[in-house]
Amino acid sequence: MDQLLYTVPECCRLAAIGRTKFYELVASGDIPVRKIGKKTLVAAADLKRWADRLPALAVKDSDQSAGKSKRGS
């Protein structure tokens, strides 16, 4: 069975972000958290949903940029 809930340190490691950024995302409502006693947990599905909403950057065509640098030499 896959892990259902992650701790804050696990979320930070999996998302490659720091604790400060993580808590900013929680405060803004981008990542919902659950509490069990004093422990803060994030559902795996919520973390994945946040990651899926991140914008993807367009990749430049490497052949085109290589051709420009050759012409400029």
N, C-alpha and C positions, 0 to 999 in steps of 0.2 A: 504494500500500500504506500502511495506517495505521501509525503509530509503535508499535512493540512494547514498548520500554523507555524509561523516563523517568529523568533524573538527579534528584537531591534538589532542586535549585532549581526544576526544571520541575514536580515533584510539589507543592511548596509553592505555586507560582503557580496550578496547575490546581485544587488543593484549597482554595485561599484560607486556608492556615494558615502559621504560622511554622515555622522550622527546629526550634525547641525542641519544639513540639507534634508535629511530624513524627517526631522521634526518640523522643518518649514513646510514640507509636503503634507505632513499630518495636519498641521495648523490650518493650511489652506483647503483641506478637505480632499486633496488629490489621492491620498492613501488613507483609507479608513483603518482604525485600530480597534482591537477588542481588549478588554481587561479581564484578567483572572486574578483576583486579589490585587496585588501591586504590580504584577507582571503585565507588560504590554506586549500584545501579539498581533500579527498581521496574517490574514488568510492568504494562502498561496495564490488563490484565484484573484484576490484584490491586487496583489503585487504584480501578477502577470498582466492584469487589465491595465494598470498604470503604465507598465513598460510598453504594452501594445499601443497606447495612446501617444507615446513620444513621437515627435516628427522625425521622419527619415530625411536625410540630406541627399540631394542629387549628386551623383558622381560624374565628374567631367570625363569626357572621352580621352583616354590616354594617348591614342594615336594622333588625335588632333593637336594636343598640347605638345607632343614630341615633334610633330612636323613644324610647329611654329618656332620652337627653339632651334631647329636645324637651319631654318631659313634666316634667322636673325644672326647666325654666326658668320 
